[in-house]
Amino acid sequence: MKNVFKAMVAACALMTALPATAEAKLKIGAAVYGLNAEFMQIWAAALKNHPAVKSGLVDVTVFDGKYDALTQQDQFNTMITQGYDAIIFVPIDVEAGAAAVQAAHDAGIPVFGSNTRVNSKLLTSYVGSDDVKSGYMEAKYVLDKIGCKGNVVVIEGPIGQSAQIQRLEGNKKALAECPNVKVLEDKTANWSRAEAQTLMENWLTAHPGEINGVIGQNDEMALGAIEAIKGAKLDVKSFAIAGIDGVTDALLAVKAGNMASILQDGAAQAQGALDLAIASKMPDYKPMSDIWKQYPDMPWADGKAAEYSVPWTPVTAENVDALLALRK
């Protein structure tokens, strides 16, 4: 009987220890606006490849917001109910996302912004890039190529998302420097290559021979415009076209001389946010991602800074092959 009792005690001790071990692993959720396009797929893949995830220190779940603010709100409610330790937020809407952040804050769950912004003072910190700067850079490329005269079209991201708002601000800043340039059309294609292709097809019909440049607020939309130009049997190289993100097809298009692009390092944004989220729960944690060495001008600051700005990298003929090699 004594041996049986000892075995029962040992079994109970083991059963008690197992949940404690499970609870020791941090559970972090990432609510992203949508996973249809390559850029956010790169972002999500980098999050799951973070050393802390691969070593088993944390469990990470990525929630696909399907480009809908209400879906993201529901996903926050799920994470709150399930007791997640921290949330990384990539919102579809700068205003609507504030309610989700408030709900998490009220539940005692820290929220870390990444890539796109939300109008809330309750974020613990934010890791992203200066979208006003990228909007200016891409528009300036187009305007310089057409000699600061002629006609352009602007293809915007989802209306109300911070990247759309800030990139448009940068676009307009560059356009103000070229008063002889006329904006023939300016509409959203919701970061979609297919929607941008349809827009450009319509614009080429409405303005035959008049469009000199295309300012696409992301690469997918710039690539959609290129498809429309090719479909109309026009010479792509006769247009000045620019996008933002540095997705694989855009890198290839830059190499072919068909467009310009600016690399947005989604991997750094994702892994940086995860390091911060872990540090908020583990005071002695040291960042495990290599991105802090990659960007010495973005210091770790003990994980306490309110904002971390990941630099932009213009894609050039000199660096495009090296960037493409990283995608293999």
N, C-alpha and C positions, 0 to 999 in steps of 0.2 A: 504493500500500500504506500510505503514511504517513497518508493521509486516512482509510482504512478503519480503521487502528489507533486514530487519534484518535477516530473515531466510536464504536469499541468501548469505549474508555476512558470517554468521556462517558456512554455508555449504562450502563456498570457503576456509574459514580458516581451516576447518577440512581436506579438500582435500589437502591443502598445508602442513598441519602438518604430514599427513600420510607418504609421501615420506621421510620427514626429519627423522622420527623415523626409517624408514627402513634403511636409509643411515647411521644412528648412529651405527647399528649393523655391526661389522667387518665381512668381507667376506674373508675367508682364504681357499686356495686350497692346497691339498696334492697330489703331483704327485709321485706315487709309481711304482716300476718296474713291479710288477705283483701280482695278488691276487689269484693265483691258489692254493697255498700251505698254510698250517696252520699258519706259522710264520707271514707272512704279513697280514693274516686275523686277527691275534691277535693284531698286530700293528694298523691296521685300526680301529678295534673295540675299542681299548683303546683311540684312538683319538676322536672318536664320543662319548665316555663316559666321556670325560674330563669335570670337573665341569663347566668350562666356556661355553661349548657347551650346556650342560644340563640346565643351568640357562638361556640360551638365549642371553648371552653376545656376542657370535660369531656364525656365520654360517660356517660350514666346509663341503667341498666337496672333496671326495677322488676319484682320477682319476686312473683307472687301466691302467698301461703302457703296459700290455700284452707282457712284456719281449722284448720290441722293442724301440730303441733309437729314431727313427723317430716318433713313436706314442707319446712318451713323449714330443718331440719338438712341435708337433701339439697341445698337451694339454696345454703347456706353452703359445702358441700363443692364444689359447682360453681364458685362464685366463687373459692374458694381454689385449685382446680386451674387455673383460667383466669387466675390472677394479677391479680385486681382490686386496685386501689390502696387502696381503703377501702370500708367497708360501713356503710350506715345500716340500723338494725334496729328494726322495730316488731313485737315478739313477741306470739304468741298466748298464751304461758304464761310466767309470771314465773319459774318454776323450770326447766322443760324447756329454755328458751332459753339457759341458762347454758352448756351443753355446746357450743352453736354458737359462742358468743363465745369460749370457751376455744380451740376449734379455730382460729378466725381469729387469735387472739392468738399461738398457737404458730407460725402461719405468717407472723407479722410484719405482719398486716393490721389496721389500727386499726378499731374498731367504734364507731359513734356511735348512741346511743339516741334515739328520737323517739316521742312520743305515748304509748306504753305501756312499762312498765319490765321489766327482767330482773334477777334476783337475782345480779348479778355485779359484782365490783370491778374488772373488766378493761375496762369501757367507757372510752373516751377522754373522752367527755362526753355529756350528755343534754339534749335540748331537748323540753320538754313543758309540761303544765299541772297544777296541783295538784288531783288527782281527789278527794281528801278534801273539799276546799273546795266543789267543784261538787256532790258528793253531799249535803253539808249544805245548800247553797243551794236545790237543787231540792226536797228534803224539807221544808225550812222553808216554802217557798212553799205546798206542798200543805197542810201542817199549819196555817199561818196562815189559809188560805182556809176550812178546815173548823172554825176556831175552837178548835183544839187538843183536839178531842173527836170521837169517832166511829171509823170503821173504814177502814183503808187496805190496799192490796195493793202489793207490791214486785216489780217485774220486773227481774231481774238480768242482767248480761252473762255471757259465757262463764266458768264457774267456773275460777279459777286464773289469769285474766288480771289484770294489776295494776289496770286501770281498774275491774273488777268488785270487786276486794278493797277498793280505796281508796274508791270511791263508796259501797259498803256501809258502810264505817266512817263516812263522812259522814252517810249516811242514819240510822244508828243514833244518832249524836250528836244529831241533830235530834229523833229519836223519843224519846230519853231526856228531852228537855225537855217532852214532852207525855205524861205517864204515863197519861192517860185515853184515849189513842188505842190501839186494838188493831190489830195486823197480822194480818189474816185469812189471807193467803197470801203466800208469798215463794218464787219459783222463777226459774230462768234461762230466757230465751228466746234466748240466744246472739246478741244484737244484731239479731235477725231480726224484721221487722214481721209476717211471716206466723205465726211461732211465738208471738209475743206476742198476736196476734189470737185464736189457738186457746186459749191460756191464759185470756185474759179472757172468752171465750165460756163456757168451763167454769166460771170463777169466778162469773160473773153467774148461771149456773144453780144453782150450789151455794149461793150467798149472795144470794138475790133481795132486792133493796131494801136490802141491808146495806152495800154498798161506797160510801164517800164520796169516797175519794181514790185516785189511782194514781201511784205513784212509779216512773217508768220510767228505768232507768239510762242509756238513750240515747233519742234522738228517735224512731228507727225503732220501738222497742218501745212508746213512748208513743202513736205513731200507730197501731200495731196495736191497742192497747187502744181507741182512739177508733173504729176501724172496727168492733170488736166491739160497742161501745155503740150505734153507729148501727144495726148489724144487728139488735140486740135492740129497736129502736124506742124507745130511751130518749133523754132529753135530755142531750147531751154537756155542756152548760153547767151541769148539776146536779152534775157531778163536778169535783173539783179534780185536774188532771192536769199532770204536769211531766216534761220530758225534758232531755237534754243533747246538744249538738253544734251546733244551729243549721242543720240541713239545710234545703233549700228548702221541702219540704212542711211542716216544723215552723214555719218562718217564716210561711207562709200560715195555718197553724192558729192561731198566736199572733195574727195580724192579725184572724182571725175570732173571737177570744176563746175558743177551745176548749182551749188549753193554755198552759203557760209553757215557755220554753226558755232555755238558756244557751249562747251561741256559744263553741265551742272552735275556735280559729284553727288549723286543720290546715295551712293554707298557710304560716303563720309557722313552725310546727313543722318542716315539711319543708324549707323554704328555709333556715331557720336551721341545721339539721343539715348541709345540703349545704355551706353556707359554712364550717362548722367542719371538715368532711371535706377540703375543698380546702385550707384553711389548714394542715392537718396535713402536707400534701405540698408546699406552696409557702409557705415562711416569710415572704415579703414580700407575701403576698396580702392584699388589703383586701376586706371583705365587699361583695358586689355586690347583695344583696337589699335592697329598701326596708324590710324588716321592722324593721331596727335603728333606723330613723328613726321608724317607726310606733309602736314601743314603747321610748321613751327610758328607761323604768324597768328595761329589760332590756339593760344595757350589753354591748357586744361583748367587752370585757376582753381584747383581743388574741387572742380565740379560745382562751383558756387556762382558762376557768372550768370547773369540773366539772359544773355544772348551770346551765341557762338556763330560767327560768320564764315562759311566755307567759301573760299575764293572761286571765281570763274576761271575757266581755261579756254581761251579762244582756240578753235580747231584750225590748224594750218597745214599746209603741204608738208611742213617739216615734222609735225608731230602726229599726223593722222595715222600712219602705219603703226606706230607704237601704241596708240589708243585702240586701234583695231585688234592688235595682238592681245590686249587685255580681255577681249570678249571671247576668245577661243577657249 
